[in-house]
Amino acid sequence: GSPINSTPVIHGDMIYVVSTNGFLKAINMEDGSNDWSINLGTNVTASPVIQNGILYIGGEDGYMYAYDINNQNLKWKFDTSKPIESTASVTNGTVYFGSDNGHIYGFDIADGNKTFEADLGNDEIVSSPIVVNGSLYVGSTNGNVYCINLNNTNITWQYATGDAVYSSPAYAEGKIIIGSDDDSLYALNETNGDLCWDYDLNNKVKSSPCIDEYNNNVYIGSDEGNLTCLDLRDGTFKWSHATGAPVQSTPAIKEELIAFGSNDGTGYVLNKYTGEEE
């Protein structure tokens, strides 16, 4: 009954999906039946995440919600005072997420207690954070990519791109890979934030990168309407596949195929080595 801008999450034989008008549904993947649904009572653009039977989802009412998927009970919620567009990530027993109030939060998944908070200013955090080797990485609409020390919440480094960062970071081989609305994809050194390489994709990069470390490939969409494959090591262009509209979704790999959606209303499945349609 409403557009779906978030990414579904699969757990067991169920797929969990939330619409922009805030209806969270658990759908049986075998027959498509709706097992249960919850009206969150707020608009939602973030995607759900499940860990240890708990589903985490942020809403535009400013709350992060934690629901038990076994009984649909609300375990806890936390008010950030501004919309949550950032999709949560769970690492080492902590759920991390950003808010449009410019803060990054961490909560213990066992008891819902807040264990981490970092203030990155007043700009929105739409990017989804990742945690690597004791540091948290995330982008901001102020154009910066941040590395935050999880032990003391200090900013270890920040890298300024030329425009807002809505893309979420990915990690491989000591590099943080992330896109920016300045039309570029960046590979930054995880330790000091130095630029390893960047690549101009000719239009905004709201898509988040997908990495195939085995083949040293980075796959990324852009508002120019292309899915592009670059070499993870140095950013060398490998191939690009054109669609009819911006590609803002994150591609997914399955064996020798890569799948993604375009704003032209079409889902594409390509050979991940050549970029040719299957």
LOMARVO-795218 format. One record per residue: residue in three letters; chain; x, y, z of N, C-alpha, C in turn. Coordinates in nm, 2 decimals, m for minus. Layout:
N
('ala','A',(X,Y,Z),(X,Y,Z),(X,Y,Z));
...
***
This chain:
278
('gly','A',(0.08,m0.12,0.00),(0.00,0.00,0.00),(0.08,0.13,0.00));
('ser','A',(0.22,0.11,m0.01),(0.31,0.23,m0.01),(0.44,0.19,m0.07));
('pro','A',(0.51,0.29,m0.13),(0.64,0.25,m0.18),(0.73,0.19,m0.08));
('ile','A',(0.83,0.11,m0.13),(0.93,0.04,m0.05),(1.06,0.09,m0.09));
('asn','A',(1.13,0.17,m0.01),(1.26,0.22,m0.04),(1.37,0.15,0.04));
('ser','A',(1.33,0.07,0.13),(1.43,0.00,0.21),(1.46,m0.14,0.15));
('thr','A',(1.57,m0.20,0.20),(1.61,m0.33,0.16),(1.55,m0.44,0.26));
('pro','A',(1.49,m0.54,0.21),(1.43,m0.64,0.30),(1.55,m0.72,0.36));
('val','A',(1.52,m0.79,0.47),(1.61,m0.88,0.54),(1.55,m1.02,0.55));
('ile','A',(1.64,m1.12,0.53),(1.59,m1.26,0.53),(1.64,m1.32,0.66));
('his','A',(1.55,m1.39,0.73),(1.59,m1.47,0.85),(1.51,m1.60,0.85));
('gly','A',(1.58,m1.71,0.85),(1.51,m1.84,0.84),(1.43,m1.85,0.71));
('asp','A',(1.30,m1.88,0.72),(1.22,m1.89,0.60),(1.13,m1.77,0.58));
('met','A',(1.17,m1.66,0.65),(1.09,m1.54,0.64),(1.17,m1.43,0.58));
('ile','A',(1.09,m1.34,0.51),(1.15,m1.22,0.46),(1.08,m1.10,0.53));
('tyr','A',(1.15,m1.01,0.58),(1.10,m0.89,0.65),(1.12,m0.77,0.57));
('val','A',(1.01,m0.69,0.55),(1.01,m0.58,0.46),(0.93,m0.47,0.52));
('val','A',(0.97,m0.34,0.51),(0.90,m0.23,0.56),(0.87,m0.13,0.45));
('ser','A',(0.75,m0.07,0.45),(0.71,0.03,0.35),(0.74,0.17,0.40));
('thr','A',(0.74,0.26,0.32),(0.76,0.40,0.36),(0.66,0.45,0.45));
('asn','A',(0.54,0.40,0.45),(0.43,0.44,0.55),(0.44,0.37,0.68));
('gly','A',(0.55,0.29,0.70),(0.58,0.23,0.83),(0.52,0.10,0.86));
('phe','A',(0.47,0.02,0.76),(0.42,m0.11,0.79),(0.53,m0.21,0.77));
('leu','A',(0.56,m0.28,0.88),(0.66,m0.39,0.88),(0.59,m0.52,0.87));
('lys','A',(0.63,m0.60,0.76),(0.56,m0.73,0.74),(0.66,m0.84,0.74));
('ala','A',(0.62,m0.95,0.80),(0.69,m1.08,0.79),(0.62,m1.17,0.69));
('ile','A',(0.69,m1.20,0.58),(0.63,m1.28,0.47),(0.70,m1.41,0.45));
('asn','A',(0.62,m1.52,0.45),(0.67,m1.65,0.43),(0.73,m1.66,0.28));
('met','A',(0.85,m1.70,0.27),(0.91,m1.71,0.14),(0.87,m1.82,0.05));
('glu','A',(0.81,m1.92,0.12),(0.76,m2.04,0.05),(0.63,m2.01,m0.03));
('asp','A',(0.54,m1.94,0.03),(0.41,m1.92,m0.03),(0.36,m1.78,m0.04));
('gly','A',(0.45,m1.69,0.01),(0.41,m1.54,0.00),(0.31,m1.49,0.10));
('ser','A',(0.27,m1.58,0.19),(0.17,m1.54,0.29),(0.23,m1.44,0.39));
('asn','A',(0.14,m1.35,0.44),(0.18,m1.25,0.54),(0.17,m1.31,0.68));
('asp','A',(0.28,m1.35,0.74),(0.27,m1.41,0.87),(0.23,m1.32,0.98));
('trp','A',(0.28,m1.20,0.98),(0.24,m1.09,1.08),(0.29,m0.96,1.03));
('ser','A',(0.23,m0.85,1.08),(0.27,m0.72,1.04),(0.26,m0.62,1.16));
('ile','A',(0.34,m0.52,1.16),(0.33,m0.42,1.27),(0.33,m0.28,1.20));
('asn','A',(0.24,m0.20,1.25),(0.24,m0.06,1.21),(0.32,0.03,1.30));
('leu','A',(0.44,0.07,1.25),(0.53,0.15,1.33),(0.48,0.29,1.36));
('gly','A',(0.38,0.33,1.28),(0.32,0.46,1.31),(0.41,0.58,1.27));
('thr','A',(0.50,0.55,1.18),(0.59,0.66,1.13),(0.64,0.62,0.99));
('asn','A',(0.68,0.72,0.91),(0.74,0.69,0.78),(0.88,0.63,0.80));
('val','A',(0.92,0.54,0.71),(1.05,0.47,0.72),(1.12,0.46,0.59));
('thr','A',(1.25,0.50,0.59),(1.33,0.48,0.47),(1.45,0.39,0.50));
('ala','A',(1.49,0.37,0.62),(1.60,0.28,0.66),(1.55,0.14,0.64));
('ser','A',(1.65,0.05,0.64),(1.63,m0.09,0.62),(1.63,m0.17,0.75));
('pro','A',(1.56,m0.27,0.77),(1.56,m0.35,0.89),(1.69,m0.44,0.90));
('val','A',(1.73,m0.47,1.02),(1.85,m0.56,1.04),(1.81,m0.65,1.15));
('ile','A',(1.84,m0.78,1.14),(1.81,m0.88,1.24),(1.94,m0.94,1.30));
('gln','A',(1.94,m0.95,1.43),(2.05,m1.02,1.50),(1.99,m1.09,1.63));
('asn','A',(2.02,m1.22,1.64),(1.98,m1.29,1.76),(1.83,m1.28,1.79));
('gly','A',(1.75,m1.28,1.68),(1.61,m1.28,1.69),(1.54,m1.15,1.72));
('ile','A',(1.63,m1.04,1.71),(1.58,m0.90,1.73),(1.59,m0.82,1.60));
('leu','A',(1.48,m0.76,1.56),(1.48,m0.67,1.44),(1.50,m0.53,1.48));
('tyr','A',(1.59,m0.46,1.42),(1.62,m0.32,1.45),(1.58,m0.24,1.33));
('ile','A',(1.50,m0.13,1.35),(1.46,m0.04,1.24),(1.44,0.10,1.30));
('gly','A',(1.50,0.20,1.22),(1.48,0.34,1.26),(1.37,0.40,1.18));
('gly','A',(1.30,0.50,1.24),(1.19,0.57,1.18),(1.21,0.72,1.17));
('glu','A',(1.13,0.78,1.09),(1.14,0.93,1.07),(1.09,1.00,1.19));
('asp','A',(1.03,0.93,1.29),(0.99,0.99,1.41),(1.10,1.01,1.51));
('gly','A',(1.22,0.96,1.47),(1.34,0.97,1.55),(1.37,0.86,1.64));
('tyr','A',(1.29,0.75,1.64),(1.31,0.64,1.72),(1.38,0.52,1.65));
('met','A',(1.47,0.46,1.72),(1.52,0.33,1.68),(1.44,0.22,1.76));
('tyr','A',(1.38,0.13,1.69),(1.30,0.03,1.75),(1.37,m0.11,1.74));
('ala','A',(1.35,m0.18,1.85),(1.40,m0.32,1.86),(1.28,m0.41,1.89));
('tyr','A',(1.25,m0.50,1.79),(1.14,m0.59,1.80),(1.18,m0.73,1.81));
('asp','A',(1.12,m0.81,1.90),(1.14,m0.95,1.90),(1.06,m1.02,1.79));
('ile','A',(1.13,m1.08,1.69),(1.05,m1.13,1.58),(0.98,m1.26,1.61));
('asn','A',(1.00,m1.32,1.73),(0.93,m1.44,1.77),(0.80,m1.41,1.83));
('asn','A',(0.78,m1.30,1.90),(0.65,m1.27,1.95),(0.60,m1.13,1.92));
('gln','A',(0.68,m1.06,1.83),(0.65,m0.92,1.78),(0.64,m0.82,1.89));
('asn','A',(0.69,m0.85,2.01),(0.70,m0.75,2.12),(0.81,m0.65,2.10));
('leu','A',(0.78,m0.52,2.14),(0.88,m0.42,2.14),(0.97,m0.44,2.26));
('lys','A',(1.10,m0.47,2.24),(1.19,m0.48,2.35),(1.24,m0.35,2.41));
('trp','A',(1.27,m0.26,2.32),(1.31,m0.12,2.36),(1.30,m0.03,2.24));
('lys','A',(1.30,0.10,2.27),(1.31,0.20,2.16),(1.39,0.32,2.22));
('phe','A',(1.45,0.40,2.13),(1.53,0.51,2.18),(1.50,0.63,2.09));
('asp','A',(1.48,0.75,2.15),(1.45,0.87,2.08),(1.57,0.95,2.05));
('thr','A',(1.60,0.98,1.92),(1.72,1.06,1.89),(1.68,1.20,1.86));
('ser','A',(1.55,1.23,1.85),(1.49,1.36,1.83),(1.48,1.40,1.69));
('lys','A',(1.55,1.33,1.60),(1.55,1.36,1.45),(1.53,1.23,1.38));
('pro','A',(1.49,1.24,1.25),(1.46,1.12,1.17),(1.59,1.03,1.17));
('ile','A',(1.56,0.90,1.16),(1.67,0.80,1.14),(1.66,0.74,1.00));
('glu','A',(1.75,0.78,0.92),(1.75,0.73,0.78),(1.86,0.63,0.76));
('ser','A',(1.95,0.62,0.85),(2.07,0.53,0.85),(2.02,0.39,0.89));
('thr','A',(2.06,0.29,0.81),(2.04,0.15,0.84),(2.14,0.10,0.95));
('ala','A',(2.08,0.04,1.05),(2.17,m0.01,1.16),(2.26,m0.12,1.11));
('ser','A',(2.37,m0.13,1.18),(2.46,m0.25,1.16),(2.50,m0.30,1.30));
('val','A',(2.52,m0.43,1.31),(2.55,m0.50,1.43),(2.68,m0.56,1.43));
('thr','A',(2.77,m0.53,1.53),(2.90,m0.58,1.54),(2.94,m0.61,1.68));
('asn','A',(2.99,m0.73,1.71),(3.04,m0.76,1.85),(2.94,m0.73,1.95));
('gly','A',(2.81,m0.76,1.93),(2.71,m0.74,2.03),(2.65,m0.60,2.05));
('thr','A',(2.69,m0.51,1.96),(2.64,m0.38,1.96),(2.58,m0.34,1.83));
('val','A',(2.46,m0.27,1.84),(2.39,m0.22,1.72),(2.43,m0.07,1.70));
('tyr','A',(2.48,m0.03,1.59),(2.53,0.10,1.56),(2.44,0.16,1.45));
('phe','A',(2.41,0.29,1.46),(2.33,0.36,1.36),(2.35,0.51,1.38));
('gly','A',(2.32,0.58,1.27),(2.33,0.73,1.27),(2.19,0.79,1.27));
('ser','A',(2.19,0.92,1.30),(2.06,0.99,1.31),(2.08,1.13,1.23));
('asp','A',(1.97,1.18,1.19),(1.97,1.32,1.13),(2.01,1.43,1.22));
('asn','A',(2.03,1.39,1.35),(2.08,1.49,1.45),(2.23,1.50,1.45));
('gly','A',(2.30,1.42,1.36),(2.44,1.42,1.35),(2.52,1.34,1.45));
('his','A',(2.45,1.25,1.52),(2.51,1.16,1.62),(2.51,1.02,1.57));
('ile','A',(2.61,0.95,1.61),(2.62,0.80,1.59),(2.60,0.74,1.73));
('tyr','A',(2.52,0.63,1.73),(2.48,0.57,1.86),(2.52,0.42,1.85));
('gly','A',(2.55,0.36,1.97),(2.57,0.22,1.98),(2.49,0.17,2.10));
('phe','A',(2.42,0.06,2.09),(2.34,0.00,2.20),(2.37,m0.15,2.21));
('asp','A',(2.38,m0.19,2.34),(2.41,m0.33,2.37),(2.28,m0.41,2.32));
('ile','A',(2.30,m0.51,2.24),(2.19,m0.59,2.19),(2.13,m0.68,2.30));
('ala','A',(2.20,m0.70,2.40),(2.15,m0.79,2.51),(2.05,m0.72,2.60));
('asp','A',(2.07,m0.59,2.63),(1.99,m0.52,2.73),(1.94,m0.39,2.68));
('gly','A',(1.98,m0.34,2.56),(1.93,m0.22,2.50),(1.99,m0.09,2.57));
('asn','A',(2.10,m0.11,2.65),(2.17,0.00,2.71),(2.26,0.07,2.61));
('lys','A',(2.26,0.21,2.61),(2.35,0.28,2.52),(2.49,0.27,2.57));
('thr','A',(2.58,0.23,2.48),(2.72,0.21,2.51),(2.81,0.31,2.44));
('phe','A',(2.76,0.38,2.34),(2.84,0.46,2.25),(2.76,0.57,2.19));
('glu','A',(2.82,0.69,2.19),(2.76,0.81,2.12),(2.87,0.90,2.08));
('ala','A',(2.87,0.94,1.95),(2.97,1.03,1.90),(2.89,1.14,1.82));
('asp','A',(2.93,1.27,1.85),(2.87,1.39,1.79),(2.95,1.43,1.67));
('leu','A',(2.89,1.42,1.55),(2.96,1.46,1.42),(2.91,1.60,1.37));
('gly','A',(2.84,1.67,1.45),(2.79,1.80,1.41),(2.64,1.80,1.38));
('asn','A',(2.59,1.90,1.32),(2.44,1.91,1.30),(2.39,1.85,1.17));
('asp','A',(2.48,1.80,1.09),(2.44,1.74,0.96),(2.39,1.60,0.97));
('glu','A',(2.31,1.56,0.87),(2.24,1.43,0.87),(2.34,1.32,0.85));
('ile','A',(2.32,1.21,0.92),(2.39,1.08,0.90),(2.29,0.98,0.84));
('val','A',(2.29,0.97,0.70),(2.21,0.88,0.63),(2.29,0.75,0.60));
('ser','A',(2.41,0.77,0.58),(2.50,0.65,0.56),(2.49,0.55,0.67));
('ser','A',(2.51,0.43,0.64),(2.51,0.32,0.74),(2.65,0.29,0.79));
('pro','A',(2.68,0.29,0.92),(2.81,0.27,0.96),(2.86,0.13,0.95));
('ile','A',(2.99,0.11,0.94),(3.06,m0.02,0.95),(3.17,m0.01,1.06));
('val','A',(3.19,m0.12,1.12),(3.30,m0.13,1.22),(3.41,m0.23,1.17));
('val','A',(3.53,m0.18,1.17),(3.65,m0.25,1.13),(3.76,m0.23,1.23));
('asn','A',(3.82,m0.34,1.28),(3.94,m0.33,1.37),(3.93,m0.22,1.47));
('gly','A',(3.82,m0.21,1.54),(3.80,m0.12,1.65),(3.77,0.02,1.62));
('ser','A',(3.74,0.05,1.49),(3.70,0.18,1.44),(3.57,0.17,1.37));
('leu','A',(3.49,0.28,1.38),(3.37,0.29,1.31),(3.38,0.39,1.19));
('tyr','A',(3.33,0.36,1.08),(3.34,0.44,0.96),(3.20,0.48,0.91));
('val','A',(3.18,0.60,0.87),(3.05,0.65,0.82),(3.07,0.78,0.75));
('gly','A',(2.97,0.80,0.66),(2.97,0.93,0.58),(2.86,1.02,0.64));
('ser','A',(2.87,1.15,0.61),(2.78,1.25,0.65),(2.74,1.34,0.54));
('thr','A',(2.62,1.40,0.55),(2.57,1.50,0.45),(2.66,1.62,0.45));
('asn','A',(2.75,1.64,0.54),(2.84,1.76,0.54),(2.96,1.73,0.44));
('gly','A',(2.96,1.61,0.38),(3.06,1.58,0.28),(3.18,1.51,0.33));
('asn','A',(3.18,1.48,0.46),(3.30,1.41,0.52),(3.27,1.26,0.54));
('val','A',(3.38,1.19,0.53),(3.39,1.05,0.57),(3.46,1.05,0.70));
('tyr','A',(3.41,0.98,0.81),(3.47,0.98,0.94),(3.52,0.84,0.98));
('cys','A',(3.63,0.84,1.05),(3.68,0.72,1.13),(3.68,0.76,1.27));
('ile','A',(3.60,0.68,1.35),(3.58,0.71,1.49),(3.63,0.60,1.58));
('asn','A',(3.71,0.63,1.68),(3.77,0.53,1.77),(3.65,0.48,1.86));
('leu','A',(3.63,0.35,1.86),(3.52,0.30,1.94),(3.54,0.31,2.09));
('asn','A',(3.67,0.31,2.13),(3.70,0.31,2.28),(3.68,0.45,2.34));
('asn','A',(3.70,0.56,2.27),(3.69,0.69,2.33),(3.60,0.78,2.26));
('thr','A',(3.54,0.74,2.15),(3.45,0.82,2.06),(3.52,0.93,1.99));
('asn','A',(3.65,0.94,2.00),(3.73,1.05,1.93),(3.73,1.02,1.78));
('ile','A',(3.73,1.13,1.70),(3.75,1.12,1.56),(3.90,1.10,1.52));
('thr','A',(3.93,0.98,1.47),(4.07,0.95,1.44),(4.11,1.02,1.31));
('trp','A',(4.03,1.03,1.21),(4.05,1.11,1.09),(3.92,1.14,1.02));
('gln','A',(3.92,1.24,0.94),(3.80,1.27,0.85),(3.86,1.31,0.72));
('tyr','A',(3.78,1.27,0.61),(3.82,1.30,0.48),(3.71,1.38,0.41));
('ala','A',(3.74,1.49,0.36),(3.64,1.58,0.30),(3.62,1.55,0.15));
('thr','A',(3.50,1.51,0.11),(3.47,1.50,m0.03),(3.41,1.63,m0.08));
('gly','A',(3.36,1.64,m0.20),(3.31,1.76,m0.25),(3.16,1.79,m0.24));
('asp','A',(3.09,1.69,m0.17),(2.95,1.71,m0.16),(2.90,1.61,m0.05));
('ala','A',(2.77,1.60,m0.03),(2.71,1.52,0.07),(2.74,1.37,0.04));
('val','A',(2.75,1.30,0.15),(2.78,1.15,0.14),(2.65,1.08,0.20));
('tyr','A',(2.58,1.02,0.11),(2.47,0.93,0.14),(2.50,0.78,0.13));
('ser','A',(2.60,0.75,0.05),(2.65,0.62,0.03),(2.70,0.56,0.16));
('ser','A',(2.69,0.43,0.18),(2.74,0.36,0.30),(2.88,0.30,0.26));
('pro','A',(2.97,0.30,0.36),(3.11,0.24,0.33),(3.11,0.09,0.32));
('ala','A',(3.21,0.04,0.25),(3.24,m0.10,0.24),(3.39,m0.11,0.27));
('tyr','A',(3.44,m0.23,0.31),(3.58,m0.24,0.35),(3.64,m0.36,0.28));
('ala','A',(3.77,m0.34,0.24),(3.84,m0.45,0.18),(3.99,m0.41,0.17));
('glu','A',(4.08,m0.50,0.21),(4.22,m0.49,0.19),(4.28,m0.35,0.24));
('gly','A',(4.23,m0.32,0.36),(4.28,m0.20,0.42),(4.22,m0.07,0.37));
('lys','A',(4.12,m0.08,0.28),(4.06,0.04,0.22),(3.91,0.05,0.26));
('ile','A',(3.87,0.18,0.29),(3.73,0.21,0.30),(3.68,0.27,0.17));
('ile','A',(3.58,0.20,0.11),(3.53,0.24,m0.02),(3.39,0.30,0.00));
('ile','A',(3.37,0.43,m0.05),(3.25,0.50,m0.03),(3.23,0.60,m0.14));
('gly','A',(3.10,0.62,m0.18),(3.06,0.72,m0.28),(3.02,0.85,m0.23));
('ser','A',(3.02,0.96,m0.31),(2.98,1.09,m0.27),(2.89,1.15,m0.38));
('asp','A',(2.81,1.25,m0.34),(2.73,1.33,m0.44),(2.82,1.42,m0.52));
('asp','A',(2.95,1.42,m0.50),(3.04,1.50,m0.59),(3.08,1.42,m0.71));
('asp','A',(3.01,1.31,m0.73),(3.02,1.22,m0.85),(3.13,1.12,m0.85));
('ser','A',(3.20,1.11,m0.73),(3.32,1.02,m0.72),(3.30,0.91,m0.63));
('leu','A',(3.37,0.80,m0.65),(3.39,0.69,m0.56),(3.53,0.70,m0.50));
('tyr','A',(3.54,0.68,m0.37),(3.67,0.70,m0.30),(3.71,0.57,m0.24));
('ala','A',(3.85,0.55,m0.24),(3.91,0.44,m0.16),(4.01,0.51,m0.07));
('leu','A',(3.98,0.50,0.06),(4.06,0.57,0.16),(4.14,0.47,0.25));
('asn','A',(4.26,0.50,0.29),(4.33,0.42,0.38),(4.26,0.41,0.52));
('glu','A',(4.24,0.29,0.57),(4.16,0.27,0.69),(4.23,0.33,0.81));
('thr','A',(4.36,0.34,0.81),(4.44,0.38,0.93),(4.44,0.54,0.94));
('asn','A',(4.47,0.60,0.83),(4.50,0.75,0.83),(4.41,0.83,0.74));
('gly','A',(4.32,0.77,0.66),(4.23,0.84,0.58),(4.29,0.89,0.45));
('asp','A',(4.41,0.86,0.42),(4.48,0.91,0.30),(4.40,0.85,0.18));
('leu','A',(4.40,0.93,0.07),(4.34,0.88,m0.05),(4.42,0.78,m0.12));
('cys','A',(4.37,0.66,m0.14),(4.43,0.55,m0.22),(4.41,0.57,m0.37));
('trp','A',(4.28,0.60,m0.40),(4.24,0.63,m0.54),(4.10,0.68,m0.53));
('asp','A',(4.06,0.75,m0.64),(3.92,0.79,m0.66),(3.89,0.78,m0.81));
('tyr','A',(3.75,0.77,m0.84),(3.71,0.76,m0.98),(3.59,0.84,m1.00));
('asp','A',(3.59,0.92,m1.10),(3.48,1.01,m1.14),(3.37,0.93,m1.22));
('leu','A',(3.25,0.92,m1.16),(3.14,0.85,m1.23),(3.04,0.94,m1.30));
('asn','A',(3.07,1.07,m1.31),(3.00,1.16,m1.39),(2.86,1.21,m1.33));
('asn','A',(2.82,1.15,m1.22),(2.70,1.20,m1.16),(2.70,1.15,m1.01));
('lys','A',(2.60,1.19,m0.93),(2.60,1.16,m0.79),(2.61,1.01,m0.77));
('val','A',(2.67,0.97,m0.66),(2.69,0.83,m0.62),(2.62,0.81,m0.48));
('lys','A',(2.49,0.78,m0.49),(2.41,0.75,m0.37),(2.42,0.59,m0.34));
('ser','A',(2.45,0.52,m0.44),(2.46,0.37,m0.43),(2.58,0.34,m0.33));
('ser','A',(2.57,0.23,m0.27),(2.68,0.18,m0.18),(2.75,0.07,m0.26));
('pro','A',(2.88,0.07,m0.24),(2.97,m0.03,m0.31),(2.95,m0.17,m0.27));
('cys','A',(2.96,m0.26,m0.36),(2.97,m0.41,m0.34),(3.10,m0.46,m0.38));
('ile','A',(3.17,m0.53,m0.29),(3.31,m0.57,m0.32),(3.32,m0.72,m0.34));
('asp','A',(3.39,m0.76,m0.44),(3.43,m0.90,m0.46),(3.58,m0.91,m0.45));
('glu','A',(3.62,m0.94,m0.33),(3.77,m0.94,m0.30),(3.84,m1.05,m0.38));
('tyr','A',(3.77,m1.16,m0.40),(3.84,m1.27,m0.48),(3.89,m1.23,m0.61));
('asn','A',(3.81,m1.14,m0.68),(3.84,m1.09,m0.81),(3.89,m0.95,m0.81));
('asn','A',(3.91,m0.89,m0.69),(3.95,m0.75,m0.68),(3.86,m0.65,m0.75));
('asn','A',(3.73,m0.67,m0.74),(3.64,m0.59,m0.81),(3.55,m0.51,m0.71));
('val','A',(3.52,m0.38,m0.75),(3.43,m0.30,m0.68),(3.31,m0.27,m0.77));
('tyr','A',(3.19,m0.29,m0.73),(3.07,m0.26,m0.82),(3.00,m0.15,m0.75));
('ile','A',(2.96,m0.05,m0.84),(2.90,0.07,m0.78),(2.80,0.13,m0.88));
('gly','A',(2.68,0.18,m0.84),(2.59,0.25,m0.92),(2.61,0.40,m0.91));
('ser','A',(2.55,0.47,m1.01),(2.56,0.61,m1.01),(2.43,0.67,m1.07));
('asp','A',(2.41,0.80,m1.04),(2.29,0.87,m1.10),(2.30,0.89,m1.25));
('glu','A',(2.41,0.86,m1.31),(2.43,0.87,m1.45),(2.35,0.75,m1.52));
('gly','A',(2.32,0.65,m1.43),(2.24,0.54,m1.48),(2.32,0.41,m1.51));
('asn','A',(2.44,0.41,m1.46),(2.53,0.30,m1.49),(2.56,0.22,m1.37));
('leu','A',(2.58,0.09,m1.38),(2.66,0.01,m1.28),(2.80,m0.01,m1.34));
('thr','A',(2.89,0.03,m1.26),(3.03,0.03,m1.30),(3.12,m0.07,m1.22));
('cys','A',(3.21,m0.13,m1.28),(3.30,m0.22,m1.22),(3.44,m0.16,m1.22));
('leu','A',(3.51,m0.15,m1.11),(3.64,m0.09,m1.10),(3.73,m0.19,m1.03));
('asp','A',(3.86,m0.18,m1.05),(3.96,m0.26,m0.98),(3.98,m0.21,m0.84));
('leu','A',(3.96,m0.30,m0.74),(3.97,m0.26,m0.60),(4.11,m0.21,m0.57));
('arg','A',(4.21,m0.26,m0.64),(4.35,m0.22,m0.60),(4.39,m0.08,m0.64));
('asp','A',(4.34,m0.03,m0.75),(4.39,0.10,m0.80),(4.28,0.18,m0.87));
('gly','A',(4.15,0.13,m0.87),(4.05,0.21,m0.93),(4.04,0.20,m1.08));
('thr','A',(4.11,0.12,m1.14),(4.11,0.10,m1.29),(3.97,0.06,m1.34));
('phe','A',(3.92,0.13,m1.44),(3.79,0.09,m1.50),(3.80,m0.05,m1.56));
('lys','A',(3.69,m0.13,m1.54),(3.68,m0.26,m1.60),(3.57,m0.26,m1.70));
('trp','A',(3.45,m0.23,m1.65),(3.33,m0.22,m1.74),(3.22,m0.14,m1.68));
('ser','A',(3.12,m0.10,m1.76),(3.01,m0.03,m1.72),(2.88,m0.07,m1.80));
('his','A',(2.77,m0.09,m1.73),(2.65,m0.13,m1.79),(2.54,m0.02,m1.77));
('ala','A',(2.49,0.03,m1.88),(2.39,0.14,m1.88),(2.25,0.10,m1.86));
('thr','A',(2.18,0.17,m1.77),(2.03,0.15,m1.76),(1.97,0.28,m1.80));
('gly','A',(1.83,0.29,m1.78),(1.76,0.41,m1.83),(1.74,0.51,m1.73));
('ala','A',(1.80,0.50,m1.61),(1.77,0.59,m1.50),(1.88,0.57,m1.39));
('pro','A',(1.89,0.66,m1.29),(1.99,0.65,m1.18),(1.98,0.51,m1.12));
('val','A',(2.10,0.46,m1.08),(2.12,0.34,m1.01),(2.16,0.38,m0.87));
('gln','A',(2.07,0.37,m0.77),(2.09,0.41,m0.64),(2.09,0.29,m0.54));
('ser','A',(2.06,0.17,m0.59),(2.05,0.05,m0.50),(2.20,0.00,m0.49));
('thr','A',(2.21,m0.09,m0.39),(2.34,m0.16,m0.37),(2.34,m0.29,m0.44));
('pro','A',(2.43,m0.32,m0.53),(2.43,m0.45,m0.60),(2.46,m0.56,m0.51));
('ala','A',(2.42,m0.68,m0.55),(2.44,m0.80,m0.48),(2.50,m0.91,m0.57));
('ile','A',(2.60,m0.99,m0.51),(2.67,m1.09,m0.59),(2.61,m1.23,m0.55));
('lys','A',(2.59,m1.31,m0.65),(2.56,m1.45,m0.64),(2.64,m1.53,m0.74));
('glu','A',(2.74,m1.61,m0.69),(2.82,m1.69,m0.78),(2.89,m1.60,m0.88));
('glu','A',(2.86,m1.62,m1.01),(2.92,m1.54,m1.12),(2.83,m1.43,m1.17));
('leu','A',(2.72,m1.40,m1.09),(2.62,m1.30,m1.13),(2.62,m1.18,m1.04));
('ile','A',(2.58,m1.07,m1.09),(2.56,m0.95,m1.00),(2.42,m0.89,m1.04));
('ala','A',(2.34,m0.87,m0.93),(2.20,m0.82,m0.95),(2.19,m0.68,m0.88));
('phe','A',(2.10,m0.60,m0.95),(2.08,m0.47,m0.89),(1.95,m0.41,m0.95));
('gly','A',(1.90,m0.31,m0.89),(1.78,m0.24,m0.95),(1.81,m0.10,m0.99));
('ser','A',(1.73,m0.05,m1.09),(1.75,0.08,m1.14),(1.62,0.16,m1.12));
('asn','A',(1.63,0.29,m1.12),(1.51,0.38,m1.11),(1.43,0.38,m1.24));
('asp','A',(1.48,0.30,m1.34),(1.40,0.28,m1.46),(1.29,0.18,m1.44));
('gly','A',(1.28,0.12,m1.32),(1.18,0.02,m1.29),(1.22,m0.12,m1.32));
('thr','A',(1.35,m0.14,m1.36),(1.39,m0.27,m1.40),(1.50,m0.33,m1.31));
('gly','A',(1.49,m0.46,m1.29),(1.59,m0.54,m1.22),(1.69,m0.60,m1.32));
('tyr','A',(1.82,m0.59,m1.29),(1.92,m0.64,m1.39),(2.00,m0.75,m1.33));
('val','A',(2.03,m0.85,m1.41),(2.13,m0.95,m1.37),(2.24,m0.96,m1.47));
('leu','A',(2.36,m0.94,m1.43),(2.47,m0.93,m1.52),(2.58,m1.03,m1.49));
('asn','A',(2.66,m1.07,m1.59),(2.78,m1.14,m1.57),(2.88,m1.05,m1.49));
('lys','A',(2.92,m1.09,m1.38),(3.01,m1.00,m1.29),(3.15,m0.98,m1.35));
('tyr','A',(3.19,m1.06,m1.45),(3.32,m1.04,m1.51),(3.31,m0.95,m1.63));
('thr','A',(3.20,m0.95,m1.71),(3.19,m0.88,m1.83),(3.09,m0.76,m1.83));
('gly','A',(2.99,m0.77,m1.74),(2.89,m0.67,m1.74),(2.78,m0.69,m1.84));
('glu','A',(2.78,m0.81,m1.90),(2.68,m0.84,m2.00),(2.56,m0.90,m1.93));
('glu','A',(2.44,m0.86,m1.99),(2.31,m0.92,m1.93),(2.30,m1.07,m1.95));
('glu','A',(2.25,m1.14,m1.85),(2.24,m1.28,m1.86),(2.10,m1.31,m1.91));
***
